[in-house]
Amino acid sequence: MSNVYDVNATALIEAVAEKLEKIPEMEAPVWAPFVKTGVHKERPPVKKNWWYVRSASVMRKIYVLGPIGTAKLRTKYGGAKNRGYKPERFKKGSGNILRKVLQRLEKSGLAIQVVKSGHKGRILTPKGKSLLDKTASEIAKSKKKE
């Protein structure tokens, strides 16, 4: 049986995003089509389902990195800001987007907030882990058939 570490991350995230679209609690907010994902970006995302792709990506990060909160996720989703003729600088990603994703993952029962050995953050529930693991094994099986 394959798990999250055995399959391509991009393929896993795309497959999980499709499954998250079917969960009513994970519905994208009204403002999602108009918002940038960080100060380092110049325009909003082009993909229509970017909210679900980001949610799936956050789920995978929670799975891999253990109790993790908004502050560390902002660093993970940050990037270089184009400052014209000045050198680029690293800027963090949008905290509001990540906070709302984490809240919706909690609401849908895929993540919970914990304090683990002094580290406060969110971890996946067994339901969330099984969603990722089952999707990873489906991807691995389809790769074997090809």
QUIPE-V758841 format. One record per backbone hydrogen bond with DSSP energy under -1.0 kcal/mol. CO is the residue of the C=O (numbers start at 1). NH is the residue of the N-H. If there is no record, write none. Layout:
[[CO;NH] [CO;NH]]
This chain:
[[3;6] [8;12] [9;13] [10;14] [11;15] [12;16] [13;17] [14;18] [15;19] [16;20] [17;21] [20;23] [23;26] [24;27] [29;32] [31;34] [37;94] [38;41] [49;53] [50;54] [51;55] [52;56] [53;57] [54;58] [55;59] [56;60] [57;61] [58;62] [59;63] [60;64] [61;65] [62;66] [68;122] [69;73] [70;74] [71;75] [72;76] [73;77] [74;93] [75;78] [79;91] [81;89] [83;86] [89;81] [91;79] [94;98] [95;99] [96;100] [97;101] [98;102] [99;103] [100;104] [101;105] [102;106] [103;107] [104;108] [105;110] [105;111] [106;109] [110;125] [112;123] [114;121] [116;119] [119;116] [121;114] [122;68] [123;112] [125;129] [126;130] [127;131] [128;132] [129;133] [130;134] [131;135] [132;136] [133;137] [134;138] [135;139] [136;140] [137;141] [138;142] [139;143] [140;144] [141;145]]
